[in-house]
Every structure is written in structure tokens, then in C-alpha cells.
Amino acid sequence: MEWFSCRTRISVEKYFETTDTEKQSKVYLASQLSITDSINVALGNRHTKYELNNIDQTINTPYAGIVYQKNDQISAYTSYTEIFSSQQARDINNNILDPVIGSNIELGFKSSLLDDAMVVTAAIFKAEKDNVAEVDLNATEPLPDGTIPSRGVKGTNHQGYEFDATGNLSESLILNFSCSHVESEYPNGDDFSSH
């Protein structure tokens, strides 16, 4: 019986640049730890250097997850990750909005059925995000490219579920079914939509 093992991966993404002098470089560090034969732990961090119009930010977005492998067909997991995601939405002054930041918690399972011919996954999640873009209703004019200005919203809450079933039911019949549902709210509990 293996009680403990560790694998570590480091990767680097090079800078990219847009017309708005937006630059990003990312370094990933990830480790997978086998605690027992049935429990694995994943730990990692993405270190991002982000520059937008000569304003620098350095951001760490850690994540952690635990996978419990009940047997060869069934596993369950939970994970936590922090969020940092640049966006292209622009405000009323035609400036790119600040990146979306926040956190996400997820709980799910994966099962292999019909002698591994089909895989079923399901998950529930909850995320809290700041700077999520929504249409700026105070804008009276479109931006130069014709798009409608946006504004960043602080404290949005998002929760939902995902379900996926994929597999070969027979040699001539393939199933691919997915569904998801997300409910988003402002901090006061009112419905939120980024569209």
C-alpha cells in the first residue's frame, strides 16, 4: 500500500500584449500528493504578473482539491480556487475594466458505468466575484467600436450545478448529454445578469 507520494509540475506562460498595452505572464506550480491509495490531494498556485496601461499588479491565485477514489468506477472531489481573470469589457470612458477576482468552491463526483463505456460527472459550485461586467445603464452613447459600455459589479454571488454523461451505449449509439444551471445575485440578493 502506498501511503504518500508527490508529483510537482512547474510551467510558465510567456507575456502576451494587446493594443491596450495589456501584458500578462503566469507561472504555475502544482503538486499532487497521494495520501493513501484512495485519497489524493492537489495543491497549486498561479503567480500572475499583470500590467494594464503601465499599472502593474502581482497576483497569486492558489487552489486546493481532495479526491476520494471509492473504487475504480466512483470518485468524489471537493476543491477551492481563487479567481483572477482579465476581461475585455470597457467602461463609459472606454477603459478596460479591472480583472474579475474572487473565489470558487466545488463539490462533485465522477462515475464510470457499463464497463467504462460511459462516464457520468456531476458537480455543485458556489463562487463570489468582484468586478463582474454588466451593462452600464447610465451610458448614453456607445463606445467608438459600437459596443455598449459596462461597469464592474462588486460582491456578486454565483451558485449552480453541472451534469455531464458521455459514452457509447452500443457500437452505433453514442450519448453526449450536458446540462448546467447558474443563479447569480447582487450582494443584496437581487438577480444579477452580466448580459
N, C-alpha and C positions, 0 to 999 in steps of 0.2 A: 504494500500500500504506500502510495506517495503522499507524504504529509505536507511538503512545501516545495515549490519551485517558483522561479521567477524568470520572466522574459521582459526585456526592455527594448523599446523602439524609439529612435530619435529621427525626426525628419524636419527639413527646412523648406519653406516655400520662398521663392525669390520675390523681390519687390514687383509690384505692378503699378502702373501710373495711368491716370485718366486725364482728360483735358482740364479738370479742375484741380490739378496738382494734388491728387489723392494718391498716397502711397501706403502700401502695407507690406510688412514682412512678418512671417509667422514661423515659430519654432515649436514643434510638438515633442512632448516627452510622454511616453505611455509605458506602463508596466502591467503585466498580467501575472497575478500570483495564484498558484494552486494551493489553497489552504488544506483541502482534503481531496479525495477522489471525486467528491460531489459538489464541492464549493470552490468557486473561483472568484477572485476579486480583481477588478480593473481599476487602476488609478492613473490619472494623467493630468496634463496641463498644456494649454496652448498659450504661449507667450507671443503677444502681438504688438508690434510697433506700428502705430497708425499715425499718418500725417495727412492733414487736410488743410490746404492753403497755408502752409508753413506753421501750423499749430500741431505740436507733437503730443501724442498720448502713448503710454505704455500700459498694456492691459494683460493681466493673467486671467485665464478662464479655466479653472480646474474642473475635473469631473471624477466621479467615482461610481462604481457599479458592483453589484454582487449577483452572481449567477448560481443558482442551485440546480444541479442536474439530478433529478429524481431517478431517472433511468435513461436508457438510450433513446427513448421516444419523447420524454417530457422534461422540460426545464422551465424554471421561473426566474425572473430577474427583477431587480429594482435599481434605479440609477438616479443620480443627481448631477446636473451640469449647470455651470454658469453660462450666460449668453453674452456675446459681443458680436454684432453683425452690422457692417456698414450698409447704408442704403442710398438709393438714388433719388428719393423724393426730395422736392425742393420747397422752400418756404416762400412767402409772399415777396421777399427780396431776392429771389432766385438763388438762394444759398442752399447747399445740400444740408439736409437735416443731420443732426448728430446721430451716431450709430445707436441701434437698438441694444439695450443692455438689460439683463435680468437673470432669472434662474428657472430651471425646469426640473420637476420630479416626475419619474415614470415608474410604473409597475406593470409587468406583463408576463406572458408565458408563450412558449413555443412547443408544438407537439407534432410529431411525425406519425402519420396514420397509413394504413393499407400497405404495410411493409415498406415504409418510407416513400411510397408513391405520391403522397400528399403531405404538405406542410401547412399547419394552421398556426397563426400568431394572433395574439390579442394584447392590447395594452390600454391602460388609462394614464392620463397625464394631467399635470397642473403646472402652469407657468405664470410668472409675474414678470412684466416687461415695462420698461420706461422708453420714451422717445418713439413710440409706435406711430407711424404716419397715419393721419386721417385728413380728409379734405378740409381745407380752411374755409369755413362758411363766411368769413369776413372778407375774403378776397373778392374784388370787383372786376378784376382783369385777369385773363390768362397770362401765363408766363410766355417769354419770347418764342419758345418751341411749341406753344399751343396747349400745353398741359395746364391743369388746374393746380394752384399752389396747395401745399399741405402744411400741417403743423404737427409737431411731436406731442404725444399724449403721455403723461407720466402716470404710473401706477395701474396699468391695465392688468386684468386677470383673465387667464385663458385656461379652460379645462375641457377635456373631452376624451374620446376613445378612438381606437383604430382596430380594425379586424381585417385579416387577410387569409385567404385559403387558396392555395395553388397546388396543382398536381395533375397526374394522369389517372383518370378514372378507368380508362381502358386504353388499348393501343390507338384507338381512333377518337377518343374523347378526352379533351383537356379542360380542366376547370381553372379559371383565374378569376377570383372574386375578391373585391376590396371595398371597404366602406369606412368612413370616418365621420366624426361629428365633433365640432368645436363650438363652445359657447364662450363669448368674450364679454367682459364687463369693464365699465369705468370703475374707479375706486369707490364711487357711491352706490354701485350695484346696478346702474342702468346698463342696458345693452350697448355694446361697442362694436362697431364695424369699421374696418380700415378702408372700405371701398366707398 
